[in-house]
């Protein structure tokens, strides 16, 4: 069934009847607490939209990719809300999503790579390029109070007819034992839930480890595999998986075999989605709107928080797995001089489907008469893929360098917008850098809910000799003052913030291209960005310095030209890493730990000449 036919059948375009008494305040005359929707897209690049996020001299610059992709509902958001040009996440999905939920920087929560199986020693012991990953939290994020050993409900089971259901009975608990590290957190959805919010999760979770076999109802799991344990009243299709096996309903979203499929999407066998070949993005949207309708019909006065975490636009993009029926204007070759093949066509279709979902949800808010009291936040979890990783065109994030997994801007800079009726001014563009760590305190302030106290935040027990007890610390800052126009910077004194990225891991999907340095730390302060490549120059390490205001494509390494800036930022980086208790990789040759950035014997005169243009730097394809 074609997507638009399905949306029409579901009644998304029908006139609505206002729901009386929805979200009434507890006290007469008190302001209503807002509904909040976080619309998170997977693997979406900064340029994968018809909305320009690149501004030069205060004016938007449309790239070829902005012309290639059609996202009219994103365009509407930009007109009605605040567009952020310098919004950041981590370069990999699990670190981003764990920072979102916990408010901790990845260097602190230690989920520095993507997670999947329980006690996945293969992912824990990744090595390459002369280094080996530290004893990182490969079991991912876990709810506050989780011990290394216990019993928990699996997120999904199947009944005798093969239909998915979510276990609730204590008799269905399964034993678990985590033998490699994890990180506990009191999540902000749990705080919202305790404050009276109705909380809905839909789509990709990818926080804690799992590997539950929903075909035979056997296999390992952990509490972190189930979104319900993080404060969600409703869980739609969420578990430990980080991507879909298939977007097609006629392929049962990967559930069409008798064996165990890691990335089969659970819980969507309702309403004959399979028989009607409903596109995964549409099925998730349909179930979400039904869940919202059920909540509104209860008329219990509670506002809602919706985490709409689409699996799109994550791979697969091949025929038979992506949405490859004819649809939309994105199917024809745009003639923009860039690669155009089946992969690109399917990729464009996934972007359009994501945008259609955004439009359907916002239309629902209008139809129910609650749009004026609903905040909508749009964000992506890491940079878009480019040619080295998933057989897409090279420099797919131009003018940014690199892509998913990379320490360059193409791996970490994201499209972000916020619509907050009555609070933000439509059509506003904000150039102040913000980070995924900021979402925790920001969303709680939006909701009028106090931050947890230090004593309420989680403690993680040690697991094994290479781990230690750790405490949750909120590293982000609320950006509400920015949104309200109360000040131009997040910092009350106007000082430029320091942003930290830390990836002491080997990302196997990144290949060997130079723009995919593995094992790195990064800081940005103001316009300056310093990269510490942990193992690319032997014992000396190597630093790269860029001025993003003048060189958004990171073509010219200024480390030797500005040794004063390099020296200052490597001291700042070392201070932040130590404060977070960050882990460093080890060298496979001698087992030595890679030194802190301020302990590297760095000689500016040994670096390339000032302003050298690096081979392979981005910027040619716009």
NORMO-V810386 format. One record per backbone hydrogen bond with DSSP energy under -1.0 kcal/mol. NH is the residue of the N-H (numbers start at 0). CO is the residue of the C=O. If there is no record, write none. Layout:
# NORMO-V810386
nh & co
NH & CO
NH & CO
This chain:
# NORMO-V810386
nh & co
5 & 1
6 & 2
7 & 3
8 & 4
9 & 5
10 & 7
11 & 6
13 & 10
21 & 18
23 & 20
29 & 26
34 & 372
35 & 303
36 & 374
37 & 305
38 & 376
39 & 307
40 & 378
41 & 311
47 & 44
48 & 46
55 & 58
58 & 55
60 & 53
63 & 621
66 & 62
67 & 63
68 & 64
74 & 70
75 & 71
76 & 72
77 & 73
78 & 74
79 & 75
80 & 76
81 & 417
82 & 427
83 & 415
84 & 429
87 & 433
88 & 411
95 & 91
96 & 92
97 & 93
98 & 94
99 & 95
100 & 96
101 & 97
102 & 98
107 & 104
108 & 104
109 & 105
111 & 109
117 & 209
119 & 116
120 & 118
123 & 119
124 & 120
127 & 130
130 & 127
131 & 585
132 & 125
135 & 133
136 & 109
137 & 135
138 & 180
139 & 136
140 & 206
141 & 182
143 & 184
145 & 142
149 & 175
151 & 173
156 & 164
158 & 162
161 & 158
164 & 156
171 & 168
172 & 169
173 & 151
175 & 149
177 & 147
182 & 139
184 & 141
187 & 100
190 & 186
191 & 187
192 & 188
193 & 189
194 & 190
195 & 192
196 & 191
197 & 302
199 & 304
200 & 233
201 & 306
202 & 235
203 & 308
205 & 238
207 & 223
208 & 138
209 & 115
212 & 217
213 & 211
216 & 212
217 & 212
224 & 221
225 & 222
228 & 225
229 & 226
230 & 227
231 & 226
232 & 198
233 & 198
235 & 200
244 & 262
246 & 320
251 & 248
252 & 247
253 & 250
254 & 251
263 & 260
264 & 252
272 & 269
275 & 271
276 & 273
277 & 272
279 & 246
282 & 278
283 & 279
284 & 280
285 & 281
286 & 282
287 & 283
288 & 284
289 & 285
290 & 286
291 & 287
292 & 288
293 & 289
294 & 290
295 & 291
296 & 292
297 & 293
304 & 197
305 & 35
306 & 199
307 & 37
308 & 201
308 & 306
309 & 39
313 & 310
320 & 317
321 & 317
323 & 321
330 & 327
344 & 340
345 & 341
346 & 342
347 & 343
348 & 344
349 & 345
350 & 346
351 & 347
352 & 348
353 & 349
354 & 350
355 & 351
356 & 352
357 & 353
358 & 354
359 & 355
360 & 356
361 & 357
362 & 358
363 & 359
364 & 360
365 & 361
366 & 362
367 & 363
368 & 365
369 & 364
372 & 369
373 & 370
374 & 34
375 & 418
376 & 36
377 & 416
378 & 38
380 & 40
382 & 410
386 & 392
388 & 385
389 & 385
397 & 394
399 & 396
403 & 383
404 & 90
405 & 402
409 & 400
410 & 407
412 & 408
413 & 86
416 & 377
417 & 81
418 & 375
422 & 419
423 & 419
427 & 80
427 & 424
429 & 82
433 & 85
435 & 87
437 & 434
438 & 435
441 & 437
442 & 438
443 & 439
444 & 440
445 & 441
446 & 442
447 & 444
448 & 443
456 & 452
459 & 469
466 & 463
469 & 459
471 & 457
474 & 102
475 & 102
482 & 478
483 & 479
484 & 481
485 & 480
486 & 480
493 & 490
498 & 523
500 & 521
502 & 519
509 & 506
515 & 512
518 & 504
519 & 502
520 & 531
521 & 500
522 & 529
523 & 498
524 & 527
527 & 524
528 & 545
529 & 522
530 & 543
531 & 520
532 & 541
533 & 518
539 & 536
540 & 537
543 & 530
545 & 528
547 & 526
550 & 546
553 & 550
556 & 611
557 & 544
561 & 557
565 & 561
566 & 562
567 & 563
568 & 564
569 & 565
570 & 566
571 & 567
572 & 568
573 & 569
574 & 570
575 & 571
576 & 572
577 & 573
578 & 574
579 & 575
580 & 577
581 & 576
585 & 131
586 & 591
587 & 129
590 & 586
593 & 584
598 & 595
601 & 599
605 & 602
606 & 603
611 & 608
613 & 554
616 & 613
